[in-house]
Amino acid sequence: MEHIPLDLPDRPRLAENIGHFARALRAAGMRVGPGQVADAARAVAAGGFTDRSDFFWMLHAVLVRRPEDRAVFAQVFRLYWRDPRYLEHMMGYMIPAIRGVAEEREARPAERRAAEGLLDGVDRVIPDIAEEEGEEIEVQAAATASGEERLRSLDFEQMNAAEIAEARRMIARLRLPVAPLPSRRDRAAHRGRPDPRATLRAMARTGGLATLRRKRPATRWPDLVALCDISGSMSSYSRMVLHFLHAVAAQPGPTWNHVHAFTFGTRLTNVTRHLRRRDVDAALAAAGAEAQDWEGGTRIGECLGDFNRRWGRRVLGRGAAVLLVTDGLERGEPGRLAAEMERLALTARRVVWINPLLRWDGFAPRAAGIRAMLPHVDRLVPGHSVASLAALGAALSSHDGGVPPARPGPVLR
């Protein structure tokens, strides 16, 4: 991470500024308590400013407790401590854009949440335009559609802290329907095929007098396996999918037999046991602590090979459905990725690929990794919003029965 020279005033009120900085972090969605603020002040007093990056990493070591908070901390730090015009710079993300000849760019990950925290309570007016026109400009924030309906289709990456919290509550109410699979075992029934063995056993108990026993195939609930890419470009989406899996594992009524979750970036990590916790925040925090490669690189083929060797037969042996959450941007050899995907497709009953890149209208499978994966999936669906997660049920239940379908190519939905 690059660091701009940090110019401090001659008589800085450092402790007070650290307290205001912690308040901005809390407004941006981080969990920062007063004890951490006191520890941060003591750490800075003890460490001093021998290097320009020391200040950043001392505060980072004390205030950042979760992997998902790293991007938020970095953006708030950049805006609060090092950019003297952060307020003017971030106003552009908080008000309707006035399009002109200047080049536009979208907010980077966590920039909008950082702006929400820093601009909390600030009057959001465009000073330059107001002075030129000589009149007050009011921004009408009322939307024609309801807030919940707008939030359902909003990209996870562009949500602020309040919207992320509301999206998590909406995801907790989602249900993933599951259809039972036919089993090789039979069970007794009033109607069905004759059961000679059960009839003979009944005749032996009654001395030769017994009614004809009947049977029919039994059913069983399938397993669900999720493989979530937690590299830098996928961490926000995979985190929401893990929230969704936690809700699926606890949903009432007919449910999946077992829900298994794995994360991968530069290595494969099994986080299934963490999702069994009742509190979703504690479950995700434990999963983040277990996966040390969060927001790291991407080695899809290598991690899928590790899954196929170590876990494939254990969790896919009963006809499980697989959710593969990744953008498919592989840095390794495409040939190995294609071979591991083929092995995964042959073992699983159904492979549904959740790719957030489908949110773009101009999406095309140009990357070598995406082209290597496409022939071995049954469905390719987006996973960038609450609405796209709610539509997963149709992708998983569009094929019934225990026989895997032919895979001429994925169906885009």
LOKE-539154 format. One record per residue (C-alpha): residue in three letters; residue number from 1; y, z, x. Coordinates in nm, 4 decimals. Example, Ala and Ser with C-alpha at 12.3 -4.5 7.8 and 13.67 -1.06 7.14 Angstrom:
<nodes>
[node Ala, 1, [-0.4500, 0.7800, 1.2300]]
[node Ser, 2, [-0.1060, 0.7140, 1.3670]]
</nodes>
This chain:
<nodes>
[node Met, 1, [0.0000, 0.0000, 0.0000]]
[node Glu, 2, [0.3404, -0.1003, 0.1366]]
[node His, 3, [0.6132, 0.1614, 0.1511]]
[node Ile, 4, [0.9857, 0.0938, 0.1344]]
[node Pro, 5, [1.1932, 0.3233, 0.3604]]
[node Leu, 6, [1.2680, 0.6431, 0.1698]]
[node Asp, 7, [1.6319, 0.7438, 0.2066]]
[node Leu, 8, [1.6910, 1.1094, 0.1202]]
[node Pro, 9, [2.0329, 1.2674, 0.0629]]
[node Asp, 10, [2.1764, 1.5153, 0.3121]]
[node Arg, 11, [2.1182, 1.8135, 0.0821]]
[node Pro, 12, [1.8362, 1.7123, -0.1493]]
[node Arg, 13, [1.7289, 1.9273, -0.4415]]
[node Leu, 14, [1.3703, 1.8371, -0.3681]]
[node Ala, 15, [1.1886, 2.0988, -0.5779]]
[node Glu, 16, [1.3920, 2.0090, -0.8850]]
[node Asn, 17, [1.3321, 1.6392, -0.8307]]
[node Ile, 18, [0.9584, 1.6964, -0.7961]]
[node Gly, 19, [0.9644, 1.8803, -1.1275]]
[node His, 20, [1.1423, 1.5899, -1.2983]]
[node Phe, 21, [0.8980, 1.3495, -1.1348]]
[node Ala, 22, [0.6042, 1.5488, -1.2744]]
[node Arg, 23, [0.7660, 1.5380, -1.6185]]
[node Ala, 24, [0.7820, 1.1575, -1.5947]]
[node Leu, 25, [0.4142, 1.1488, -1.4966]]
[node Arg, 26, [0.3227, 1.3562, -1.8023]]
[node Ala, 27, [0.5250, 1.1262, -2.0257]]
[node Ala, 28, [0.3350, 0.8306, -1.8763]]
[node Gly, 29, [0.0017, 0.9848, -1.9762]]
[node Met, 30, [-0.1074, 1.1837, -1.6700]]
[node Arg, 31, [-0.2241, 1.5437, -1.6856]]
[node Val, 32, [0.0066, 1.7349, -1.4562]]
[node Gly, 33, [0.0398, 2.1116, -1.4963]]
[node Pro, 34, [0.2944, 2.3558, -1.3574]]
[node Gly, 35, [0.0460, 2.4775, -1.0979]]
[node Gln, 36, [0.0166, 2.1263, -0.9552]]
[node Val, 37, [0.3966, 2.0950, -0.9448]]
[node Ala, 38, [0.4232, 2.4187, -0.7434]]
[node Asp, 39, [0.1444, 2.3010, -0.5115]]
[node Ala, 40, [0.3234, 1.9681, -0.4622]]
[node Ala, 41, [0.6470, 2.1424, -0.3634]]
[node Arg, 42, [0.4638, 2.3671, -0.1164]]
[node Ala, 43, [0.2720, 2.0690, 0.0275]]
[node Val, 44, [0.5914, 1.8726, 0.0878]]
[node Ala, 45, [0.7609, 2.1770, 0.2410]]
[node Ala, 46, [0.4652, 2.2281, 0.4752]]
[node Gly, 47, [0.4075, 1.8631, 0.5630]]
[node Gly, 48, [0.7654, 1.7471, 0.6017]]
[node Phe, 49, [0.8638, 1.3811, 0.6375]]
[node Thr, 50, [0.7251, 1.2803, 0.9753]]
[node Asp, 51, [0.6198, 0.9445, 0.8325]]
[node Arg, 52, [0.7596, 0.7350, 0.5519]]
[node Ser, 53, [0.4304, 0.7240, 0.3632]]
[node Asp, 54, [0.3562, 1.0971, 0.4007]]
[node Phe, 55, [0.5645, 1.1888, 0.0983]]
[node Phe, 56, [0.3733, 0.9467, -0.1255]]
[node Trp, 57, [0.0285, 1.0594, -0.0153]]
[node Met, 58, [0.1112, 1.4318, -0.0241]]
[node Leu, 59, [0.2204, 1.4023, -0.3867]]
[node His, 60, [-0.0733, 1.1719, -0.4616]]
[node Ala, 61, [-0.3258, 1.4195, -0.3189]]
[node Val, 62, [-0.1930, 1.7045, -0.5334]]
[node Leu, 63, [-0.0951, 1.5346, -0.8603]]
[node Val, 64, [-0.3622, 1.2645, -0.9058]]
[node Arg, 65, [-0.6915, 1.4011, -1.0364]]
[node Arg, 66, [-0.8462, 1.0988, -1.2123]]
[node Pro, 67, [-0.9117, 0.7473, -1.0776]]
[node Glu, 68, [-0.7424, 0.5869, -1.3772]]
[node Asp, 69, [-0.4152, 0.7668, -1.2898]]
[node Arg, 70, [-0.3693, 0.5991, -0.9530]]
[node Ala, 71, [-0.1909, 0.2908, -1.0862]]
[node Val, 72, [0.0362, 0.4984, -1.3112]]
[node Phe, 73, [0.1295, 0.7320, -1.0260]]
[node Ala, 74, [0.2077, 0.4428, -0.7928]]
[node Gln, 75, [0.4341, 0.2719, -1.0456]]
[node Val, 76, [0.6206, 0.5895, -1.1463]]
[node Phe, 77, [0.6661, 0.6837, -0.7804]]
[node Arg, 78, [0.8042, 0.3409, -0.6963]]
[node Leu, 79, [1.0479, 0.3501, -0.9850]]
[node Tyr, 80, [1.1530, 0.7143, -0.9527]]
[node Trp, 81, [1.1839, 0.7665, -0.5787]]
[node Arg, 82, [1.2333, 0.4305, -0.4109]]
[node Asp, 83, [1.4062, 0.1874, -0.6495]]
[node Pro, 84, [1.7693, 0.2882, -0.7113]]
[node Arg, 85, [1.7997, 0.0433, -1.0015]]
[node Tyr, 86, [1.4700, 0.1302, -1.1729]]
[node Leu, 87, [1.6419, 0.1932, -1.5072]]
[node Glu, 88, [1.8039, -0.1492, -1.5194]]
[node His, 89, [1.4863, -0.3115, -1.3909]]
[node Met, 90, [1.2579, -0.1563, -1.6513]]
[node Met, 91, [1.4917, -0.2070, -1.9484]]
[node Gly, 92, [1.3568, -0.5599, -1.9630]]
[node Tyr, 93, [1.0144, -0.4282, -2.0628]]
[node Met, 94, [1.1503, -0.1947, -2.3299]]
[node Ile, 95, [1.3709, -0.4318, -2.5338]]
[node Pro, 96, [1.3193, -0.7803, -2.6796]]
[node Ala, 97, [1.3375, -1.0400, -2.4034]]
[node Ile, 98, [1.6295, -1.2826, -2.3922]]
[node Arg, 99, [1.4788, -1.5959, -2.2510]]
[node Gly, 100, [1.6843, -1.8012, -2.0102]]
[node Val, 101, [1.6503, -2.0085, -1.7012]]
[node Ala, 102, [1.5398, -1.7132, -1.4872]]
[node Glu, 103, [1.1730, -1.6908, -1.4007]]
[node Glu, 104, [0.9844, -1.4371, -1.6122]]
[node Arg, 105, [0.6823, -1.2295, -1.5263]]
[node Glu, 106, [0.4662, -0.9923, -1.7255]]
[node Ala, 107, [0.4612, -0.6243, -1.6529]]
[node Arg, 108, [0.2049, -0.5264, -1.3913]]
[node Pro, 109, [-0.0726, -0.2808, -1.4817]]
[node Ala, 110, [0.0723, 0.0613, -1.5694]]
[node Glu, 111, [0.4336, -0.0601, -1.5373]]
[node Arg, 112, [0.4937, -0.0314, -1.9077]]
[node Arg, 113, [0.3497, 0.3206, -1.9220]]
[node Ala, 114, [0.5658, 0.4145, -1.6242]]
[node Ala, 115, [0.8711, 0.2742, -1.7997]]
[node Glu, 116, [0.7907, 0.4675, -2.1159]]
[node Gly, 117, [0.7720, 0.7905, -1.9177]]
[node Leu, 118, [1.0910, 0.7317, -1.7203]]
[node Leu, 119, [1.2924, 0.6048, -2.0175]]
[node Asp, 120, [1.1802, 0.8793, -2.2544]]
[node Gly, 121, [1.4837, 0.9810, -2.4545]]
[node Val, 122, [1.7172, 0.7222, -2.2962]]
[node Asp, 123, [1.9355, 0.5123, -2.5253]]
[node Arg, 124, [1.7907, 0.1632, -2.4943]]
[node Val, 125, [2.0974, -0.0610, -2.5085]]
[node Ile, 126, [2.1845, -0.3693, -2.3027]]
[node Pro, 127, [2.5069, -0.2591, -2.1322]]
[node Asp, 128, [2.6145, -0.5937, -1.9846]]
[node Ile, 129, [2.5850, -0.7899, -2.3069]]
[node Ala, 130, [2.7442, -0.5115, -2.5107]]
[node Glu, 131, [3.0504, -0.5076, -2.2866]]
[node Glu, 132, [3.0914, -0.8851, -2.2885]]
[node Glu, 133, [3.0647, -0.9198, -2.6627]]
[node Gly, 134, [3.2667, -0.6065, -2.7342]]
[node Glu, 135, [3.0361, -0.4882, -3.0080]]
[node Glu, 136, [2.7371, -0.2623, -3.0357]]
[node Ile, 137, [2.3973, -0.4290, -3.0349]]
[node Glu, 138, [2.1236, -0.2666, -3.2385]]
[node Val, 139, [1.7596, -0.3529, -3.1784]]
[node Gln, 140, [1.5492, -0.3576, -3.4920]]
[node Ala, 141, [1.2087, -0.2215, -3.3945]]
[node Ala, 142, [1.0476, -0.2373, -3.7382]]
[node Ala, 143, [0.7502, -0.4715, -3.7429]]
[node Thr, 144, [0.6465, -0.6766, -4.0401]]
[node Ala, 145, [0.2850, -0.5722, -4.0009]]
[node Ser, 146, [0.1631, -0.2168, -3.9897]]
[node Gly, 147, [0.1505, -0.0398, -3.6550]]
[node Glu, 148, [-0.2237, 0.0076, -3.6731]]
[node Glu, 149, [-0.2875, -0.3584, -3.7457]]
[node Arg, 150, [-0.0679, -0.4609, -3.4528]]
[node Leu, 151, [-0.2432, -0.2113, -3.2278]]
[node Arg, 152, [-0.5834, -0.3539, -3.3162]]
[node Ser, 153, [-0.4977, -0.6857, -3.1527]]
[node Leu, 154, [-0.2865, -0.5526, -2.8631]]
[node Asp, 155, [-0.4224, -0.6008, -2.5115]]
[node Phe, 156, [-0.5405, -0.2754, -2.3508]]
[node Glu, 157, [-0.3595, -0.3669, -2.0289]]
[node Gln, 158, [-0.0221, -0.3865, -2.2073]]
[node Met, 159, [-0.0471, -0.0551, -2.3951]]
[node Asn, 160, [0.1699, 0.2435, -2.3156]]
[node Ala, 161, [0.0426, 0.6011, -2.3070]]
[node Ala, 162, [0.0920, 0.6675, -2.6801]]
[node Glu, 163, [-0.0715, 0.3385, -2.7763]]
[node Ile, 164, [-0.3695, 0.4050, -2.5501]]
[node Ala, 165, [-0.4186, 0.7465, -2.7119]]
[node Glu, 166, [-0.4062, 0.5918, -3.0595]]
[node Ala, 167, [-0.6409, 0.3113, -2.9547]]
[node Arg, 168, [-0.8915, 0.5694, -2.8330]]
[node Arg, 169, [-0.8797, 0.7410, -3.1706]]
[node Met, 170, [-0.9408, 0.4086, -3.3414]]
[node Ile, 171, [-1.2310, 0.3312, -3.1079]]
[node Ala, 172, [-1.3856, 0.6714, -3.1821]]
[node Arg, 173, [-1.4097, 0.5656, -3.5477]]
[node Leu, 174, [-1.5823, 0.2347, -3.4719]]
[node Arg, 175, [-1.9499, 0.1873, -3.5467]]
[node Leu, 176, [-2.1932, -0.0532, -3.3876]]
[node Pro, 177, [-2.4591, -0.1497, -3.6435]]
[node Val, 178, [-2.8135, -0.1805, -3.5225]]
[node Ala, 179, [-3.1131, -0.3498, -3.6845]]
[node Pro, 180, [-3.4637, -0.2072, -3.6273]]
[node Leu, 181, [-3.7147, -0.4094, -3.4290]]
[node Pro, 182, [-4.0752, -0.4754, -3.5353]]
[node Ser, 183, [-4.3210, -0.2625, -3.3441]]
[node Arg, 184, [-4.6750, -0.3425, -3.2356]]
[node Arg, 185, [-4.7920, -0.0289, -3.4108]]
[node Asp, 186, [-4.8739, -0.0117, -3.7821]]
[node Arg, 187, [-4.8044, 0.2628, -4.0308]]
[node Ala, 188, [-4.9656, 0.3553, -4.3607]]
[node Ala, 189, [-4.8133, 0.1946, -4.6691]]
[node His, 190, [-4.8812, 0.1543, -5.0392]]
[node Arg, 191, [-4.8463, -0.2206, -5.0072]]
[node Gly, 192, [-4.9486, -0.4407, -4.7193]]
[node Arg, 193, [-5.2562, -0.5552, -4.5324]]
[node Pro, 194, [-5.5879, -0.3746, -4.5818]]
[node Asp, 195, [-5.6604, -0.1100, -4.3198]]
[node Pro, 196, [-6.0408, -0.1018, -4.2680]]
[node Arg, 197, [-6.0382, 0.1814, -4.0121]]
[node Ala, 198, [-5.8294, 0.4123, -4.2279]]
[node Thr, 199, [-6.0446, 0.3263, -4.5300]]
[node Leu, 200, [-6.3693, 0.4081, -4.3443]]
[node Arg, 201, [-6.2260, 0.7401, -4.2213]]
[node Ala, 202, [-6.1307, 0.8314, -4.5770]]
[node Met, 203, [-6.4783, 0.7385, -4.7033]]
[node Ala, 204, [-6.6408, 0.9555, -4.4345]]
[node Arg, 205, [-6.4334, 1.2546, -4.5476]]
[node Thr, 206, [-6.5069, 1.2063, -4.9210]]
[node Gly, 207, [-6.8706, 1.1053, -4.9024]]
[node Gly, 208, [-6.8234, 0.7348, -4.9722]]
[node Leu, 209, [-6.5627, 0.7401, -5.2468]]
[node Ala, 210, [-6.2122, 0.6392, -5.1372]]
[node Thr, 211, [-5.9402, 0.3979, -5.2366]]
[node Leu, 212, [-5.8529, 0.1064, -5.0151]]
[node Arg, 213, [-5.6011, 0.2040, -4.7487]]
[node Arg, 214, [-5.3229, -0.0367, -4.6525]]
[node Lys, 215, [-5.0838, -0.0740, -4.3611]]
[node Arg, 216, [-4.7789, -0.2688, -4.2461]]
[node Pro, 217, [-4.5953, -0.3103, -3.9155]]
[node Ala, 218, [-4.3763, -0.0177, -3.8127]]
[node Thr, 219, [-4.0194, -0.0525, -3.6889]]
[node Arg, 220, [-3.8337, 0.1113, -3.4020]]
[node Trp, 221, [-3.4726, 0.1395, -3.2906]]
[node Pro, 222, [-3.3768, -0.0601, -2.9800]]
[node Asp, 223, [-3.1928, 0.0609, -2.6714]]
[node Leu, 224, [-2.8425, -0.0394, -2.5661]]
[node Val, 225, [-2.7534, -0.0907, -2.1988]]
[node Ala, 226, [-2.3966, -0.1464, -2.0763]]
[node Leu, 227, [-2.3045, -0.2740, -1.7297]]
[node Cys, 228, [-1.9300, -0.2197, -1.6789]]
[node Asp, 229, [-1.7247, -0.3776, -1.4012]]
[node Ile, 230, [-1.4750, -0.1159, -1.2722]]
[node Ser, 231, [-1.2980, -0.3302, -1.0139]]
[node Gly, 232, [-0.9193, -0.3405, -1.0076]]
[node Ser, 233, [-0.8834, -0.6188, -1.2652]]
[node Met, 234, [-1.1408, -0.4692, -1.5044]]
[node Ser, 235, [-1.0914, -0.0917, -1.4878]]
[node Ser, 236, [-0.8730, -0.0625, -1.8012]]
[node Tyr, 237, [-1.1116, -0.2685, -2.0148]]
[node Ser, 238, [-1.4283, -0.0995, -1.8880]]
[node Arg, 239, [-1.2746, 0.2414, -1.9522]]
[node Met, 240, [-1.2196, 0.1485, -2.3173]]
[node Val, 241, [-1.5748, 0.0129, -2.3430]]
[node Leu, 242, [-1.7046, 0.3463, -2.2115]]
[node His, 243, [-1.5017, 0.5217, -2.4824]]
[node Phe, 244, [-1.6680, 0.2908, -2.7326]]
[node Leu, 245, [-2.0161, 0.3636, -2.5944]]
[node His, 246, [-1.9508, 0.7372, -2.6221]]
[node Ala, 247, [-1.8690, 0.6876, -2.9907]]
[node Val, 248, [-2.1768, 0.4661, -3.0417]]
[node Ala, 249, [-2.4080, 0.7244, -2.8857]]
[node Ala, 250, [-2.2773, 0.9910, -3.1253]]
[node Gln, 251, [-2.2537, 0.7786, -3.4407]]
[node Pro, 252, [-2.4370, 0.9166, -3.7481]]
[node Gly, 253, [-2.7047, 0.7393, -3.9447]]
[node Pro, 254, [-2.9263, 0.4627, -3.8036]]
[node Thr, 255, [-2.8383, 0.4426, -3.4400]]
[node Trp, 256, [-2.9612, 0.3098, -3.1102]]
[node Asn, 257, [-3.2614, 0.4816, -2.9577]]
[node His, 258, [-3.0926, 0.5346, -2.6198]]
[node Val, 259, [-2.7525, 0.4291, -2.4863]]
[node His, 260, [-2.7458, 0.3692, -2.1113]]
[node Ala, 261, [-2.4258, 0.3055, -1.9152]]
[node Phe, 262, [-2.3822, 0.1783, -1.5597]]
[node Thr, 263, [-2.0660, 0.1029, -1.3660]]
[node Phe, 264, [-2.0417, -0.1367, -1.0753]]
[node Gly, 265, [-1.7787, -0.2566, -0.8335]]
[node Thr, 266, [-1.8993, -0.2476, -0.4771]]
[node Arg, 267, [-2.2080, -0.0464, -0.5790]]
[node Leu, 268, [-2.4052, 0.0454, -0.8907]]
[node Thr, 269, [-2.3608, 0.3901, -1.0491]]
[node Asn, 270, [-2.5564, 0.5375, -1.3413]]
[node Val, 271, [-2.3176, 0.7337, -1.5666]]
[node Thr, 272, [-2.5520, 0.7711, -1.8660]]
[node Arg, 273, [-2.5832, 1.1487, -1.8439]]
[node His, 274, [-2.2063, 1.1930, -1.8427]]
[node Leu, 275, [-2.1695, 1.0098, -2.1743]]
[node Arg, 276, [-2.3916, 1.2704, -2.3399]]
[node Arg, 277, [-2.1113, 1.5255, -2.3277]]
[node Arg, 278, [-1.9553, 1.5914, -2.6651]]
[node Asp, 279, [-1.5963, 1.5727, -2.5399]]
[node Val, 280, [-1.5056, 1.2139, -2.4579]]
[node Asp, 281, [-1.2308, 1.3078, -2.2094]]
[node Ala, 282, [-1.4690, 1.5302, -2.0148]]
[node Ala, 283, [-1.7339, 1.2574, -2.0243]]
[node Leu, 284, [-1.4994, 0.9911, -1.8877]]
[node Ala, 285, [-1.3596, 1.2261, -1.6232]]
[node Ala, 286, [-1.7116, 1.3050, -1.5016]]
[node Ala, 287, [-1.8006, 0.9352, -1.5006]]
[node Gly, 288, [-1.4893, 0.8569, -1.2980]]
[node Ala, 289, [-1.5760, 1.1261, -1.0456]]
[node Glu, 290, [-1.9304, 0.9905, -1.0168]]
[node Ala, 291, [-1.8194, 0.6292, -0.9609]]
[node Gln, 292, [-1.6433, 0.6422, -0.6249]]
[node Asp, 293, [-1.5726, 0.2663, -0.6212]]
[node Trp, 294, [-1.3367, 0.2704, -0.9203]]
[node Glu, 295, [-1.0676, -0.0004, -0.8865]]
[node Gly, 296, [-1.2312, -0.1305, -0.5697]]
[node Gly, 297, [-1.3819, -0.4693, -0.4899]]
[node Thr, 298, [-1.6363, -0.6732, -0.6856]]
[node Arg, 299, [-1.9944, -0.7562, -0.5859]]
[node Ile, 300, [-2.1535, -0.8616, -0.9128]]
[node Gly, 301, [-2.4633, -1.0316, -0.7722]]
[node Glu, 302, [-2.5477, -0.7469, -0.5357]]
[node Cys, 303, [-2.5003, -0.4809, -0.8039]]
[node Leu, 304, [-2.7054, -0.6748, -1.0614]]
[node Gly, 305, [-2.9812, -0.7075, -0.8020]]
[node Asp, 306, [-2.9733, -0.3322, -0.7505]]
[node Phe, 307, [-2.9958, -0.2799, -1.1276]]
[node Asn, 308, [-3.2874, -0.5226, -1.1662]]
[node Arg, 309, [-3.4861, -0.3567, -0.8865]]
[node Arg, 310, [-3.4208, 0.0089, -0.9682]]
[node Trp, 311, [-3.3515, 0.0263, -1.3413]]
[node Gly, 312, [-3.4617, -0.2985, -1.5063]]
[node Arg, 313, [-3.8098, -0.1923, -1.6130]]
[node Arg, 314, [-3.7031, 0.1623, -1.6957]]
[node Val, 315, [-3.4277, 0.0819, -1.9451]]
[node Leu, 316, [-3.5055, -0.2758, -2.0544]]
[node Gly, 317, [-3.8794, -0.2468, -2.1121]]
[node Arg, 318, [-3.8461, -0.1814, -2.4877]]
[node Gly, 319, [-3.6411, -0.4888, -2.5751]]
[node Ala, 320, [-3.2968, -0.3471, -2.5069]]
[node Ala, 321, [-2.9715, -0.5322, -2.5692]]
[node Val, 322, [-2.7356, -0.5620, -2.2722]]
[node Leu, 323, [-2.3555, -0.5536, -2.2767]]
[node Leu, 324, [-2.2203, -0.7052, -1.9552]]
[node Val, 325, [-1.8513, -0.6185, -1.9139]]
[node Thr, 326, [-1.6932, -0.8256, -1.6359]]
[node Asp, 327, [-1.4536, -1.1126, -1.5758]]
[node Gly, 328, [-1.7130, -1.2941, -1.3637]]
[node Leu, 329, [-1.4861, -1.3325, -1.0614]]
[node Glu, 330, [-1.7525, -1.2919, -0.7950]]
[node Arg, 331, [-1.6733, -1.2793, -0.4249]]
[node Gly, 332, [-2.0330, -1.3146, -0.3123]]
[node Glu, 333, [-2.2793, -1.6014, -0.3164]]
[node Pro, 334, [-2.2964, -1.7734, -0.6607]]
[node Gly, 335, [-2.6609, -1.8639, -0.6041]]
[node Arg, 336, [-2.7673, -1.5023, -0.5817]]
[node Leu, 337, [-2.5610, -1.4158, -0.8896]]
[node Ala, 338, [-2.7350, -1.6912, -1.0883]]
[node Ala, 339, [-3.0786, -1.5667, -0.9796]]
[node Glu, 340, [-3.0030, -1.2051, -1.0736]]
[node Met, 341, [-2.8568, -1.3119, -1.4083]]
[node Glu, 342, [-3.1698, -1.5146, -1.4832]]
[node Arg, 343, [-3.3887, -1.2134, -1.4081]]
[node Leu, 344, [-3.1707, -0.9940, -1.6300]]
[node Ala, 345, [-3.1866, -1.2453, -1.9155]]
[node Leu, 346, [-3.5662, -1.2660, -1.8944]]
[node Thr, 347, [-3.6003, -0.8879, -1.9126]]
[node Ala, 348, [-3.3467, -0.8085, -2.1842]]
[node Arg, 349, [-3.3866, -0.9009, -2.5495]]
[node Arg, 350, [-3.0239, -1.0061, -2.5732]]
[node Val, 351, [-2.7352, -1.0384, -2.3241]]
[node Val, 352, [-2.3798, -1.0239, -2.4588]]
[node Trp, 353, [-2.1069, -1.0937, -2.2056]]
[node Ile, 354, [-1.7732, -0.9213, -2.2705]]
[node Asn, 355, [-1.5086, -1.1103, -2.0760]]
[node Pro, 356, [-1.1407, -1.0126, -2.1245]]
[node Leu, 357, [-1.0333, -1.3487, -1.9792]]
[node Leu, 358, [-1.1162, -1.5024, -2.3174]]
[node Arg, 359, [-0.7900, -1.3593, -2.4485]]
[node Trp, 360, [-0.6164, -1.6590, -2.2867]]
[node Asp, 361, [-0.6089, -1.9736, -2.4969]]
[node Gly, 362, [-0.6501, -2.1927, -2.1916]]
[node Phe, 363, [-0.9616, -2.0166, -2.0605]]
[node Ala, 364, [-1.2043, -2.2497, -1.8842]]
[node Pro, 365, [-1.5113, -2.1643, -1.6718]]
[node Arg, 366, [-1.3725, -2.2931, -1.3440]]
[node Ala, 367, [-1.4720, -2.0014, -1.1200]]
[node Ala, 368, [-1.8091, -2.0389, -0.9483]]
[node Gly, 369, [-1.9229, -1.6932, -1.0599]]
[node Ile, 370, [-1.8499, -1.7655, -1.4254]]
[node Arg, 371, [-2.0363, -2.0960, -1.4102]]
[node Ala, 372, [-2.3348, -1.9229, -1.2522]]
[node Met, 373, [-2.3512, -1.6592, -1.5284]]
[node Leu, 374, [-2.2892, -1.8711, -1.8387]]
[node Pro, 375, [-2.6368, -2.0299, -1.8766]]
[node His, 376, [-2.8028, -1.6862, -1.8923]]
[node Val, 377, [-2.6081, -1.5128, -2.1704]]
[node Asp, 378, [-2.6496, -1.5330, -2.5466]]
[node Arg, 379, [-2.2943, -1.4564, -2.6509]]
[node Leu, 380, [-1.9600, -1.4684, -2.4710]]
[node Val, 381, [-1.7002, -1.2545, -2.6479]]
[node Pro, 382, [-1.3584, -1.1084, -2.5581]]
[node Gly, 383, [-1.3176, -0.7346, -2.5030]]
[node His, 384, [-0.9449, -0.6865, -2.4559]]
[node Ser, 385, [-0.8549, -0.5114, -2.7822]]
[node Val, 386, [-0.9813, -0.2760, -3.0512]]
[node Ala, 387, [-1.0484, -0.5709, -3.2830]]
[node Ser, 388, [-1.2660, -0.7457, -3.0232]]
[node Leu, 389, [-1.4740, -0.4297, -2.9743]]
[node Ala, 390, [-1.5162, -0.3968, -3.3503]]
[node Ala, 391, [-1.6585, -0.7513, -3.3593]]
[node Leu, 392, [-1.9378, -0.6677, -3.1130]]
[node Gly, 393, [-2.1713, -0.5802, -3.3984]]
[node Ala, 394, [-2.1840, -0.9424, -3.5137]]
[node Ala, 395, [-2.2586, -1.0625, -3.1608]]
[node Leu, 396, [-2.5466, -0.8165, -3.1209]]
[node Ser, 397, [-2.6981, -0.8629, -3.4677]]
[node Ser, 398, [-2.6625, -1.2411, -3.4992]]
[node His, 399, [-3.0260, -1.2770, -3.3892]]
[node Asp, 400, [-3.2887, -1.0560, -3.5479]]
[node Gly, 401, [-3.6424, -0.9996, -3.4392]]
[node Gly, 402, [-3.8175, -0.9036, -3.1213]]
[node Val, 403, [-3.8509, -1.2519, -2.9708]]
[node Pro, 404, [-3.5641, -1.3436, -2.7380]]
[node Pro, 405, [-3.3808, -1.6619, -2.8415]]
[node Ala, 406, [-3.3704, -1.9739, -2.6320]]
[node Arg, 407, [-3.0690, -1.9857, -2.4018]]
[node Pro, 408, [-2.9314, -2.3415, -2.4014]]
[node Gly, 409, [-2.5856, -2.1909, -2.3463]]
[node Pro, 410, [-2.3630, -1.9096, -2.4681]]
[node Val, 411, [-2.1848, -1.9127, -2.8008]]
[node Leu, 412, [-1.8109, -1.8537, -2.7675]]
[node Arg, 413, [-1.6690, -1.6143, -3.0251]]
</nodes>
